[in-house]
Amino acid sequence: MNSRGWPRETIESLISTGAIIGHKDGNYGSLYPRVEEFGSVGVPFLTARSIVGGTLDIDGAPRLADDRADALRFGFVQPCDVLLSHNATIGRVAIVPDFDGRLLVGTSLTYFRLNPERLSVRYFAAYLASVDFQNQLNAVMSHSTRNQVPITAQRKLSVVVPPLSTQNAIAGVVGALGDKIEQNRRTARALERLARAMFRAWFVDFEPVKAKAAGATAFPSVPQPVFDALPTRFVESGIGPVPDGWNVRALSSMCTVVSGGTPRRSEETYWNGDIPWYSVKDAPGAGEIWVIRTAERITAEGAANSAARVVPKGCTIISARGTVGKLAMAGVSMAFNQSCYGLLPGDGRSFGHLNLLVHTVVADLQQRSHGSVFDTITRATLDGLLVTSPQGEVVTAFESVVDPMLQLLLALVDESSKLAEVRDYLLPGLLSGQVRVEIAHG
């Protein structure tokens, strides 16, 4: 019981009484799909990585061909199922939205299917994400050498279960914050796609140059003086036709490459400071660019006494070992570990252009090699990647257009992070009685 007298029930008891009518993970045993069986068409296959900031990224999930999915007899989720990541990445929570077609979960996810007359979906999801439940997950892991909380262990964990009317009232409060976070995510995703499409139009497909060559006298978003200075013909290069007067250079020659490092773990004064310390686990999800908060932080003393270097806001960070090719744009000054490189624009200003350039290069390489870029990225790798180097005024013009979009993206990420903090603070208060919510009576 809690301070309000509401019962605390185990997942097991909620299943036995019919409040939870489905509790299953994506452990398919010998039928589990192999890496080479995934592609870009078919049934989305959700993993822990598909849960980003409390929402489900279905678009970014790998696909399993329909006939291969037909061989799996369970693991298909429905709208309003609550997902919990329980393997490797522990404790991420999301509600399955309305969608067309089928969805599958992988071995890192558990789904809970609820009886809506007993349990509010939004309340239950909020509770799984709460400090109380997350502490229960951590307690299970502290007694195990494996970074997972399997189905059997999950069923021993407990949930505070108020009356349904109170669940709905609490869900309305925390859900409103979640709705705003989701709205921000959708807006940010649209802006991110627009920025990437604009980069590809200017610097990959060369649409402004082609338009001028075809007789156009202007091009949307290109300042007139810059458009007037564009060439009208292409020349052959080592990477194919490029606009006349534009160069082809190594990616490394267009930026300053900064290595990362890790302060000594044994030195307590090096950790829990004010400097965010990035590793690949902090990488933003699909369709996101910025990172402003990291799981770990270091002190100025830790940075000064290690290979870690503090890079400025706007620096592009790329993972070079382990999970290779993950990108982030530093939303604040931060350091990063030795499995990453920091990339700073050669002109000291064109942070957006450089980030979108690197993203385009990595995405193209992934597409050609079916998801695998390199086992490791080294400085020699960056030396060998040839890219188009436009005239300086073209990059400056592009930066003036794209930077406001990126800054709005950053503001949305920051706002969502703060809203999530408020949401996570409110739920314990609502459950304990420290914060009260009015229940509407119809």
Phi, psi and chi 1 to 4 in degrees:
 res  aa     phi    psi   chi1   chi2   chi3   chi4
   1 MET       -  159.0  -52.2  -72.7  -79.5      -
   2 ASN  -116.7 -169.7   64.9    6.6      -      -
   3 SER   -65.5  -17.1   61.4      -      -      -
   4 ARG   -96.7   -1.3  -70.0 -169.2  174.7 -170.8
   5 GLY    82.9   11.6      -      -      -      -
   6 TRP   -78.1  143.1  -64.3  -31.7      -      -
   7 PRO   -72.9  149.3   25.8  -34.1      -      -
   8 ARG  -107.5  118.7  177.7 -178.9  -75.3  -86.9
   9 GLU  -118.7  145.0  -60.4 -172.1   41.1      -
  10 THR   -76.1  157.2   64.3      -      -      -
  11 ILE   -56.7  -38.8  -60.1  -65.1      -      -
  12 GLU   -60.2  -44.6 -167.9  169.1   48.4      -
  13 SER   -70.7  -33.8   68.2      -      -      -
  14 LEU   -66.3  -31.6  -69.4  169.6      -      -
  15 ILE   -70.7  -45.2  -66.9  171.5      -      -
  16 SER   -66.5  -28.3   65.7      -      -      -
  17 THR   -93.6    1.1   59.6      -      -      -
  18 GLY    86.1    6.6      -      -      -      -
  19 ALA   -71.8  -35.5      -      -      -      -
  20 ILE  -109.0  120.2  -64.3  175.6      -      -
  21 ILE  -104.5   -4.1   58.0  177.6      -      -
  22 GLY  -154.0  130.3      -      -      -      -
  23 HIS  -147.2  102.3 -177.1 -136.0      -      -
  24 LYS  -149.9  152.0 -169.1   73.0  174.7  173.5
  25 ASP  -113.9 -177.4   64.3   12.8      -      -
  26 GLY   -99.9   39.1      -      -      -      -
  27 ASN   -86.9   97.5 -175.6    0.1      -      -
  28 TYR   -95.2    5.6  -54.3  107.1      -      -
  29 GLY    59.8 -131.5      -      -      -      -
  30 SER   -68.0  -15.1   60.7      -      -      -
  31 LEU   -87.2   -0.9  -70.4  177.4      -      -
  32 TYR   -61.1  131.2 -159.0   88.9      -      -
  33 PRO   -61.9  143.9  -20.8   32.4      -      -
  34 ARG   -84.1  158.9  -61.0 -175.5  -59.2  -85.1
  35 VAL   -54.6  -42.1  172.8      -      -      -
  36 GLU   -71.2   -9.0   59.2  -90.3   20.6      -
  37 GLU   -86.6   -7.8  -67.2 -177.3  -76.4      -
  38 PHE   -89.7  148.7  -68.9  102.3      -      -
  39 GLY  -150.8 -152.5      -      -      -      -
  40 SER  -106.0    0.4   57.3      -      -      -
  41 VAL  -130.2  139.1  177.1      -      -      -
  42 GLY   128.4 -148.9      -      -      -      -
  43 VAL   -87.8  124.1 -179.9      -      -      -
  44 PRO   -57.3  134.2  -24.4   34.9      -      -
  45 PHE  -114.0  105.0 -164.6   85.3      -      -
  46 LEU   -86.3  138.0  -53.6  172.9      -      -
  47 THR  -129.3 -178.4   67.1      -      -      -
  48 ALA   -57.1  -33.1      -      -      -      -
  49 ARG   -67.0  -17.6  -68.3 -178.5 -178.3  177.6
  50 SER   -75.8  -13.4  -56.6      -      -      -
  51 ILE   -97.2  113.9  -59.4  178.0      -      -
  52 VAL  -126.5  114.8 -178.5      -      -      -
  53 GLY    59.7   33.4      -      -      -      -
  54 GLY    84.1    3.7      -      -      -      -
  55 THR  -122.9  161.5   59.4      -      -      -
  56 LEU  -100.6  122.4 -160.6   58.4      -      -
  57 ASP   -95.0   87.7  177.2   23.1      -      -
  58 ILE   -74.1  -38.0  -63.3  174.1      -      -
  59 ASP   -59.3  -35.4  -68.1  -16.6      -      -
  60 GLY   -86.1   -1.1      -      -      -      -
  61 ALA   -77.2  145.1      -      -      -      -
  62 PRO   -65.9  159.5   24.2  -32.3      -      -
  63 ARG  -112.5  144.1  -97.1   56.4  175.0  176.7
  64 LEU  -113.8  128.9 -167.2   63.2      -      -
  65 ALA   -53.9  144.8      -      -      -      -
  66 ASP   -57.1  -42.4  -75.4  -74.8      -      -
  67 ASP   -67.3  -31.6   56.6  -10.9      -      -
  68 ARG   -72.7  -37.5 -178.9   64.2  177.6   84.5
  69 ALA   -64.9  -31.2      -      -      -      -
  70 ASP   -61.2  -24.2  -69.3  -18.7      -      -
  71 ALA   -75.2  -13.5      -      -      -      -
  72 LEU   -94.6  125.9  -56.2  177.4      -      -
  73 ARG   -92.3   -8.6  -59.5  -56.9 -179.7 -169.5
  74 PHE  -148.3 -179.3   60.0   89.4      -      -
  75 GLY    92.9    0.5      -      -      -      -
  76 PHE   -84.9  127.2  -66.8   92.1      -      -
  77 VAL  -105.0  162.1  -65.5      -      -      -
  78 GLN  -122.6  160.3  -58.2  174.0    5.2      -
  79 PRO   -54.2  140.1  -27.1   35.9      -      -
  80 CYS    79.1    0.5  -66.3      -      -      -
  81 ASP   -67.4  145.1  -75.4   -8.8      -      -
  82 VAL  -102.0  126.6  178.8      -      -      -
  83 LEU  -103.1  141.2  -57.4 -175.8      -      -
  84 LEU  -132.1  126.6  171.9   71.4      -      -
  85 SER   -81.3  128.5   65.7      -      -      -
  86 HIS  -127.8    1.1   69.3  -93.6      -      -
  87 ASN  -134.6  126.4 -169.8    4.8      -      -
  88 ALA    70.6  -71.3      -      -      -      -
  89 THR   -95.1  112.9  -59.2      -      -      -
  90 ILE  -105.0  136.0  -51.5  -63.8      -      -
  91 GLY    95.3    4.9      -      -      -      -
  92 ARG   -76.9  141.6  -65.5 -176.3 -178.0 -179.5
  93 VAL  -131.6  140.6  179.9      -      -      -
  94 ALA  -155.2  155.6      -      -      -      -
  95 ILE  -101.3  133.9  -61.4  171.3      -      -
  96 VAL   -70.2  122.2  178.2      -      -      -
  97 PRO   -81.3  174.3   32.9  -36.3      -      -
  98 ASP   -61.9  141.0  -69.8  -26.5      -      -
  99 PHE  -157.2  161.2   62.8   92.5      -      -
 100 ASP   -97.2  134.8  -65.7  -35.4      -      -
 101 GLY    95.2 -155.9      -      -      -      -
 102 ARG  -112.0  156.4  -62.0 -175.4  -68.0  174.2
 103 LEU  -134.8  139.0  -73.7  177.5      -      -
 104 LEU  -118.3  149.6  -83.8  164.9      -      -
 105 VAL  -107.3  147.2  -66.8      -      -      -
 106 GLY   -90.2 -176.0      -      -      -      -
 107 THR   -67.4  -14.5 -169.4      -      -      -
 108 SER   -87.9   -2.6   60.8      -      -      -
 109 LEU  -121.3  143.7  -68.7  179.2      -      -
 110 THR  -112.9  141.9  -62.6      -      -      -
 111 TYR  -113.9  144.8   71.0   81.2      -      -
 112 PHE  -115.7  123.4  -63.2   80.9      -      -
 113 ARG  -108.1  123.4 -169.6  162.1  -62.5  152.4
 114 LEU  -106.1  153.8  -49.9 -178.9      -      -
 115 ASN   -85.4  110.3  176.2   -8.8      -      -
 116 PRO   -66.2  -12.7   23.6  -33.3      -      -
 117 GLU   -83.3   -7.9  -64.0 -178.6   -2.5      -
 118 ARG  -117.8  -36.3  -66.3  -77.5  -51.0  -79.3
 119 LEU  -134.1  128.9  -80.6  173.3      -      -
 120 SER   -75.9  128.8  158.1      -      -      -
 121 VAL   -59.3  -46.4  169.1      -      -      -
 122 ARG   -69.6  -34.6  -64.9  178.7   79.8  172.8
 123 TYR   -66.2  -47.7  170.4   80.3      -      -
 124 PHE   -60.7  -43.7 -172.8   78.1      -      -
 125 ALA   -62.6  -42.0      -      -      -      -
 126 ALA   -63.7  -37.8      -      -      -      -
 127 TYR   -67.8  -41.2 -162.1   89.8      -      -
 128 LEU   -60.7  -31.7  -64.1 -168.4      -      -
 129 ALA   -85.0   -5.7      -      -      -      -
 130 SER   -73.9  163.1   71.8      -      -      -
 131 VAL   -59.2  -39.9  172.6      -      -      -
 132 ASP   -59.0  -51.4  176.7   79.9      -      -
 133 PHE   -70.5  -38.7 -165.7   83.6      -      -
 134 GLN   -62.8  -35.9  -65.5  -70.2  -45.8      -
 135 ASN   -65.0  -35.8  -74.6  -18.7      -      -
 136 GLN   -63.9  -42.2  -67.0 -178.1   62.1      -
 137 LEU   -60.4  -45.1  -66.1  173.2      -      -
 138 ASN   -62.9  -35.6  -69.0  -27.6      -      -
 139 ALA   -65.1  -38.5      -      -      -      -
 140 VAL   -62.7  -45.2  172.6      -      -      -
 141 MET   -67.6  -29.4  -71.1 -172.2  -69.1      -
 142 SER   -67.5  -18.2   69.5      -      -      -
 143 HIS  -104.8   16.9  -66.8   93.6      -      -
 144 SER  -139.2  149.8  173.0      -      -      -
 145 THR   -86.4   -5.8   57.8      -      -      -
 146 ARG  -106.9  137.7  -55.8  179.5   69.3 -179.1
 147 ASN   -85.3   71.5 -167.7   25.1      -      -
 148 GLN  -159.9  158.8   63.6  175.8   -2.2      -
 149 VAL  -127.9   91.2 -177.7      -      -      -
 150 PRO   -68.0  170.4   22.9  -31.3      -      -
 151 ILE   -52.0  -47.2  -74.7  -84.0      -      -
 152 THR   -60.5  -39.0   52.1      -      -      -
 153 ALA   -72.3  -36.2      -      -      -      -
 154 GLN   -59.4  -35.8  -69.8  174.4   35.3      -
 155 ARG   -71.0  -13.4  -67.9 -177.9  178.2  177.6
 156 LYS   -87.7  -11.6  -56.1  -59.2 -179.0 -175.7
 157 LEU   -79.2  160.6  -53.2 -178.2      -      -
 158 SER  -124.6  158.5   61.4      -      -      -
 159 VAL  -134.6  135.6  176.5      -      -      -
 160 VAL   -75.8  128.2  174.3      -      -      -
 161 VAL  -121.4   93.6 -174.7      -      -      -
 162 PRO   -73.3  173.2   -9.8   25.1      -      -
 163 PRO   -56.5  152.8  -22.9   32.7      -      -
 164 LEU   -58.3  -38.4 -174.0   61.1      -      -
 165 SER   -62.5  -37.1   59.9      -      -      -
 166 THR   -72.7  -39.3  -55.2      -      -      -
 167 GLN   -55.2  -46.6  -67.7  179.5   42.7      -
 168 ASN   -65.0  -37.7  -71.5  -30.1      -      -
 169 ALA   -66.2  -44.7      -      -      -      -
 170 ILE   -63.8  -43.3  -67.8  173.5      -      -
 171 ALA   -61.7  -34.4      -      -      -      -
 172 GLY   -63.3  -38.4      -      -      -      -
 173 VAL   -69.9  -56.0  174.2      -      -      -
 174 VAL   -72.5  -27.7  -64.0      -      -      -
 175 GLY   -68.5  -34.1      -      -      -      -
 176 ALA   -61.8  -38.9      -      -      -      -
 177 LEU   -67.0  -41.4  -65.0  170.3      -      -
 178 GLY   -62.4  -37.5      -      -      -      -
 179 ASP   -63.1  -40.2  -70.4  -15.7      -      -
 180 LYS   -67.0  -39.3  175.3   57.0  176.3  169.8
 181 ILE   -61.6  -42.7  -67.8  170.2      -      -
 182 GLU   -66.9  -39.5  172.3   61.9   10.3      -
 183 GLN   -61.2  -42.2  178.9 -175.8  -24.1      -
 184 ASN   -61.2  -40.7  -75.5   -5.0      -      -
 185 ARG   -63.0  -41.9 -171.8 -170.1   73.1   83.6
 186 ARG   -66.8  -41.0  -68.2  179.3 -177.8  -85.6
 187 THR   -63.3  -43.9  -58.0      -      -      -
 188 ALA   -63.6  -39.1      -      -      -      -
 189 ARG   -63.2  -41.2 -171.9   68.8 -177.5  -93.5
 190 ALA   -65.2  -41.8      -      -      -      -
 191 LEU   -64.9  -41.5  -79.0  169.8      -      -
 192 GLU   -61.8  -43.1  177.2  -92.0  -18.7      -
 193 ARG   -64.2  -39.1  -73.5  172.8  171.6  164.8
 194 LEU   -64.2  -43.8  179.0   58.7      -      -
 195 ALA   -62.4  -43.1      -      -      -      -
 196 ARG   -68.4  -39.3  -60.4 -152.4 -168.3  -75.2
 197 ALA   -65.2  -38.3      -      -      -      -
 198 MET   -65.7  -41.7 -173.5  178.4  -62.1      -
 199 PHE   -60.8  -46.4  179.0   89.2      -      -
 200 ARG   -63.3  -38.5 -176.4  164.6  -75.7  -85.5
 201 ALA   -63.3  -43.3      -      -      -      -
 202 TRP   -75.3  -45.0  -77.8   42.0      -      -
 203 PHE  -116.5   -2.9  -57.5  113.9      -      -
 204 VAL  -116.6  -51.6  177.9      -      -      -
 205 ASP   -90.1  -10.8  -61.5  -31.0      -      -
 206 PHE    54.6   41.8  -50.0  120.2      -      -
 207 GLU   -62.5  -39.6  -70.2 -179.6    8.5      -
 208 PRO   -61.8  -39.5  -24.9   36.4      -      -
 209 VAL   -66.9  -43.3  176.7      -      -      -
 210 LYS   -63.2  -39.5  -69.3  177.6  179.8  176.1
 211 ALA   -63.8  -43.2      -      -      -      -
 212 LYS   -65.8  -40.2 -174.5  176.2 -179.0 -177.9
 213 ALA   -63.0  -28.3      -      -      -      -
 214 ALA   -86.1    0.0      -      -      -      -
 215 GLY   107.7    1.0      -      -      -      -
 216 ALA   -66.9  149.8      -      -      -      -
 217 THR  -106.6   -1.5   57.0      -      -      -
 218 ALA  -162.6  166.3      -      -      -      -
 219 PHE  -144.6  134.0 -168.2   87.2      -      -
 220 PRO   -53.8  134.9  -24.2   33.7      -      -
 221 SER    75.5   -8.4   75.7      -      -      -
 222 VAL   -94.2  119.5  178.0      -      -      -
 223 PRO   -54.4  141.2  -24.0   34.1      -      -
 224 GLN   -56.7  -45.5 -165.6   61.2   46.6      -
 225 PRO   -60.2  -35.0  -23.4   34.0      -      -
 226 VAL   -70.4  -43.8  174.2      -      -      -
 227 PHE   -60.6  -42.7 -177.4   83.3      -      -
 228 ASP   -61.2  -27.8  -68.1  -19.2      -      -
 229 ALA   -88.8   -5.0      -      -      -      -
 230 LEU   -68.6  149.1  -71.0  175.5      -      -
 231 PRO   -72.6  170.1   27.1  -34.5      -      -
 232 THR  -121.3   10.2   56.5      -      -      -
 233 ARG  -141.3  165.2   58.3 -173.2  -67.1  -91.2
 234 PHE  -116.1  154.2  -70.0   82.6      -      -
 235 VAL  -128.4  153.9  -64.7      -      -      -
 236 GLU   -74.1  147.7  -74.6  -61.8  -35.9      -
 237 SER  -144.8 -178.7   74.2      -      -      -
 238 GLY   -67.8  -12.4      -      -      -      -
 239 ILE  -120.4   18.4   58.7  172.8      -      -
 240 GLY   106.6 -174.3      -      -      -      -
 241 PRO   -64.2  135.4  -18.9   31.3      -      -
 242 VAL  -133.6  157.0  -61.5      -      -      -
 243 PRO   -57.0  140.9  -26.4   36.0      -      -
 244 ASP   -58.6  129.4 -172.0   19.1      -      -
 245 GLY    94.9  -13.9      -      -      -      -
 246 TRP   -87.8  147.5  -67.0   20.2      -      -
 247 ASN  -101.5  163.8  -62.1  -44.6      -      -
 248 VAL  -116.2  121.7  171.7      -      -      -
 249 ARG  -133.5  162.6  -61.2  165.3   56.0 -172.8
 250 ALA   -68.1  141.3      -      -      -      -
 251 LEU   -54.4  -39.3  176.0   60.3      -      -
 252 SER   -63.9  -24.2   58.2      -      -      -
 253 SER   -79.6  -10.7   71.0      -      -      -
 254 MET   -99.0    2.0  -62.4 -177.9   65.2      -
 255 CYS  -152.0  166.2   59.2      -      -      -
 256 THR   -98.7  127.6  -60.8      -      -      -
 257 VAL   -98.3  124.5 -178.0      -      -      -
 258 VAL  -114.9  130.0 -178.2      -      -      -
 259 SER   -86.8  157.5  -62.5      -      -      -
 260 GLY  -107.0 -178.6      -      -      -      -
 261 GLY  -167.2  169.3      -      -      -      -
 262 THR  -125.2  119.3  -57.6      -      -      -
 263 PRO   -60.6  156.1  -21.5   33.1      -      -
 264 ARG   -59.3  127.2  -72.9 -162.4  -53.1  -86.5
 265 ARG   -67.4  -28.2  -66.1  -80.1 -176.5 -177.3
 266 SER   -73.9  -14.0   58.8      -      -      -
 267 GLU   -97.8  101.6 -176.5   53.3   67.5      -
 268 GLU   -61.3  -29.9  -68.1 -175.7    3.5      -
 269 THR   -72.5   -7.3   60.5      -      -      -
 270 TYR   -88.8  -11.0  -68.8  174.1      -      -
 271 TRP  -121.8  163.5  -66.4   91.0      -      -
 272 ASN    62.6   41.0  -60.0  -44.6      -      -
 273 GLY   -99.5 -150.2      -      -      -      -
 274 ASP  -102.0   -2.9  -62.4  -35.0      -      -
 275 ILE  -101.0  115.5  -57.4  171.1      -      -
 276 PRO   -57.6  138.0  -22.3   33.5      -      -
 277 TRP  -123.2  111.0 -176.4   77.0      -      -
 278 TYR   -89.5  137.6  175.6   93.8      -      -
 279 SER  -134.7  172.6   67.4      -      -      -
 280 VAL   -61.2  -24.4   70.4      -      -      -
 281 LYS   -66.7  -15.2   65.8 -175.8  176.6 -177.0
 282 ASP   -91.6    0.4  -59.6  -54.4      -      -
 283 ALA   -59.3  137.6      -      -      -      -
 284 PRO   -65.0  156.7   20.9  -29.8      -      -
 285 GLY   -74.9  176.9      -      -      -      -
 286 ALA   -57.1  133.7      -      -      -      -
 287 GLY    84.5    4.9      -      -      -      -
 288 GLU  -116.5  160.2  -62.0 -177.0   -8.4      -
 289 ILE  -122.5  -50.5  -66.9  177.9      -      -
 290 TRP   -86.5  151.3  -65.5   98.4      -      -
 291 VAL  -130.2  129.8   60.4      -      -      -
 292 ILE  -121.3  -20.2   55.3  176.4      -      -
 293 ARG  -128.4  142.6  -73.8  170.2  175.7   77.6
 294 THR  -125.3  158.8   55.3      -      -      -
 295 ALA   -65.7  -30.3      -      -      -      -
 296 GLU  -127.6  155.8  -63.5 -177.5  -80.8      -
 297 ARG  -134.6  151.1  -58.4  174.7   73.5   89.2
 298 ILE  -122.4  168.9   62.9  174.3      -      -
 299 THR   -96.6  166.0   62.5      -      -      -
 300 ALA   -60.0  -35.7      -      -      -      -
 301 GLU   -65.3  -39.2 -175.4 -178.7    0.6      -
 302 GLY   -64.2  -41.1      -      -      -      -
 303 ALA   -65.6  -40.0      -      -      -      -
 304 ALA   -69.2  -25.3      -      -      -      -
 305 ASN  -110.5   30.4  -71.3  -79.6      -      -
 306 SER  -151.0  180.0   70.3      -      -      -
 307 ALA   -80.6   -3.7      -      -      -      -
 308 ALA   -65.7  136.6      -      -      -      -
 309 ARG  -123.7  137.7  -66.8  -67.4  175.1  -96.0
 310 VAL   -85.6  123.5  178.6      -      -      -
 311 VAL  -107.1  156.6  -66.4      -      -      -
 312 PRO   -80.7  166.2   31.0  -36.8      -      -
 313 LYS   -53.0  136.6  171.2 -172.2  170.8 -177.1
 314 GLY   100.3  -15.2      -      -      -      -
 315 CYS   -63.3  138.1  178.8      -      -      -
 316 THR   -88.9  128.4  -69.1      -      -      -
 317 ILE  -111.6  129.3  -56.2  173.2      -      -
 318 ILE  -124.0  132.8 -176.9  169.4      -      -
 319 SER   -76.2  132.2   57.9      -      -      -
 320 ALA  -112.5  -15.4      -      -      -      -
 321 ARG  -140.0  159.5  -74.4  177.6  -72.0  -80.0
 322 GLY    76.1 -113.5      -      -      -      -
 323 THR   -82.4   99.2  -55.9      -      -      -
 324 VAL   -89.3  139.6  176.7      -      -      -
 325 GLY    91.9    5.0      -      -      -      -
 326 LYS   -73.1  136.5  -77.8  -77.9 -171.8  178.4
 327 LEU  -118.5  148.6  -66.7  177.6      -      -
 328 ALA  -148.0  153.2      -      -      -      -
 329 MET  -113.6  122.3 -158.1  168.6 -176.0      -
 330 ALA   -65.4  119.4      -      -      -      -
 331 GLY   -83.5  -14.5      -      -      -      -
 332 VAL  -143.8  168.9  -65.0      -      -      -
 333 SER   -60.9  135.4  -64.3      -      -      -
 334 MET  -157.3  167.9   63.9  178.5   58.2      -
 335 ALA  -113.6  175.5      -      -      -      -
 336 PHE  -153.2  165.7   48.0   89.9      -      -
 337 ASN   -84.9  178.3   70.7    7.7      -      -
 338 GLN   -75.9   -3.6   63.1  -86.4   16.2      -
 339 SER   -87.9    5.7  -65.0      -      -      -
 340 CYS  -130.0  162.3  -59.6      -      -      -
 341 TYR  -119.7  148.3  -72.2  118.2      -      -
 342 GLY  -102.4  136.8      -      -      -      -
 343 LEU  -119.8  120.9  -52.9  178.5      -      -
 344 LEU  -113.2  137.7  -63.4  168.2      -      -
 345 PRO   -62.6  141.1   22.9  -32.7      -      -
 346 GLY   -61.9  -30.7      -      -      -      -
 347 ASP   -87.9   -1.0   63.3    6.0      -      -
 348 GLY    75.4    3.4      -      -      -      -
 349 ARG  -130.2  -34.7  -57.1 -176.5  -54.4  -85.9
 350 SER   -86.9   60.9  -54.9      -      -      -
 351 PHE   -65.5  -42.2  -68.9   97.3      -      -
 352 GLY   -66.2  -44.8      -      -      -      -
 353 HIS   -58.8  -44.5  173.8  -92.1      -      -
 354 LEU   -65.1  -44.3  177.6   61.7      -      -
 355 ASN   -60.8  -45.8  179.1  -87.6      -      -
 356 LEU   -68.9  -31.9  -65.2  166.8      -      -
 357 LEU   -63.6  -49.7  170.0   63.5      -      -
 358 VAL   -63.9  -41.8  175.8      -      -      -
 359 HIS   -58.9  -43.5  176.9  -87.1      -      -
 360 THR   -64.6  -42.7  -59.0      -      -      -
 361 VAL   -61.8  -47.9  169.6      -      -      -
 362 VAL   -64.6  -44.0  169.6      -      -      -
 363 ALA   -62.0  -41.3      -      -      -      -
 364 ASP   -65.2  -40.0  -73.2  -10.4      -      -
 365 LEU   -67.4  -38.9  -72.6  169.5      -      -
 366 GLN   -63.2  -39.9  -74.2  174.8  -31.0      -
 367 GLN   -65.4  -40.1 -173.9  174.1   14.5      -
 368 ARG   -69.1  -32.0  -67.9  179.0 -152.3  166.3
 369 SER  -109.0   18.4   51.5      -      -      -
 370 HIS    57.1   45.8  -55.5  -71.4      -      -
 371 GLY   100.4  -14.6      -      -      -      -
 372 SER  -109.8  118.0  174.7      -      -      -
 373 VAL   -86.9  -69.9 -174.3      -      -      -
 374 PHE  -144.5  158.1  -52.9  102.7      -      -
 375 ASP   -69.7  -34.0  -68.1  -28.9      -      -
 376 THR  -147.9  141.9  -56.5      -      -      -
 377 ILE  -103.5  127.1  -68.6  177.3      -      -
 378 THR  -120.2  175.5   64.9      -      -      -
 379 ARG   -61.9  -33.1  -70.7  176.1 -178.1  -95.5
 380 ALA   -65.1  -34.6      -      -      -      -
 381 THR   -60.3  -45.9  -54.8      -      -      -
 382 LEU   -66.3  -31.6  -58.9  176.3      -      -
 383 ASP   -65.9  -30.1  -68.8  -20.2      -      -
 384 GLY   -90.7   -5.2      -      -      -      -
 385 LEU   -90.3  111.8  -70.5  172.9      -      -
 386 LEU   -92.3  134.6  -62.1  179.3      -      -
 387 VAL  -136.8  162.3  -63.9      -      -      -
 388 THR   -77.1  133.4  -55.9      -      -      -
 389 SER  -113.5  102.5  175.3      -      -      -
 390 PRO   -74.5  174.7   -6.3   21.6      -      -
 391 GLN   -64.7  146.7  -62.4  161.2  -26.8      -
 392 GLY   -57.3  -38.7      -      -      -      -
 393 GLU   -68.5  -25.4   62.0  -90.6   19.1      -
 394 VAL   -69.8  -43.7  177.6      -      -      -
 395 VAL   -63.5  -43.0  174.8      -      -      -
 396 THR   -60.7  -42.2  -59.9      -      -      -
 397 ALA   -65.0  -42.5      -      -      -      -
 398 PHE   -62.8  -42.7  177.9   78.1      -      -
 399 GLU   -61.6  -37.4 -166.2   71.5   17.0      -
 400 SER   -66.5  -25.8   69.9      -      -      -
 401 VAL   -85.8  -43.1  173.8      -      -      -
 402 VAL   -84.6  -26.8   80.1      -      -      -
 403 ASP   -61.9  -43.0 -176.0   65.2      -      -
 404 PRO   -59.3  -34.2  -25.2   35.5      -      -
 405 MET   -65.7  -43.4  -61.8  168.0   59.5      -
 406 LEU   -67.1  -36.6  -66.1  178.3      -      -
 407 GLN   -68.1  -35.7  -64.2  -52.0  -46.1      -
 408 LEU   -66.1  -40.9  178.2   53.9      -      -
 409 LEU   -56.8  -45.0  -89.4  168.4      -      -
 410 LEU   -63.0  -42.3  177.6   58.3      -      -
 411 ALA   -62.3  -38.2      -      -      -      -
 412 LEU   -66.2  -41.9  -69.8  168.6      -      -
 413 VAL   -62.8  -43.6  170.5      -      -      -
 414 ASP   -64.9  -44.0 -173.3   48.8      -      -
 415 GLU   -62.3  -43.3 -179.0 -176.2   56.4      -
 416 SER   -64.1  -38.2  -67.4      -      -      -
 417 SER   -62.7  -42.0  178.5      -      -      -
 418 LYS   -69.6  -37.5  -68.8  173.4 -179.6  175.1
 419 LEU   -63.8  -38.3  -71.6  171.1      -      -
 420 ALA   -64.3  -37.8      -      -      -      -
 421 GLU   -63.5  -43.0  -71.4  179.3    1.6      -
 422 VAL   -62.5  -45.1  172.5      -      -      -
 423 ARG   -58.8  -45.8  178.7 -169.9   59.3 -167.3
 424 ASP   -68.5  -26.0  -64.1  -18.0      -      -
 425 TYR   -77.1  -37.7  166.2   79.9      -      -
 426 LEU   -67.6  -41.8  -87.6  177.6      -      -
 427 LEU   -59.3  -48.9 -175.8   59.0      -      -
 428 PRO   -58.7  -38.1  -23.0   33.7      -      -
 429 GLY   -65.0  -39.6      -      -      -      -
 430 LEU   -66.0  -36.9  -70.5  165.6      -      -
 431 LEU   -75.2  -33.4  -68.3  171.5      -      -
 432 SER   -83.6  -17.4   67.8      -      -      -
 433 GLY    96.8   -6.1      -      -      -      -
 434 GLN   -65.4  -31.1  -66.6  176.1  -26.3      -
 435 VAL  -119.5  128.8  179.2      -      -      -
 436 ARG  -109.5  147.5  -63.8 -170.2  177.5  -86.7
 437 VAL  -125.7  136.7   59.5      -      -      -
 438 GLU   -76.3  136.1  -66.6  -68.1  -28.1      -
 439 ILE  -102.4  119.2  -60.0  175.0      -      -
 440 ALA   -74.0  135.9      -      -      -      -
 441 HIS  -113.1  121.4  -62.3  -77.5      -      -
 442 GLY   -80.5      -      -      -      -      -
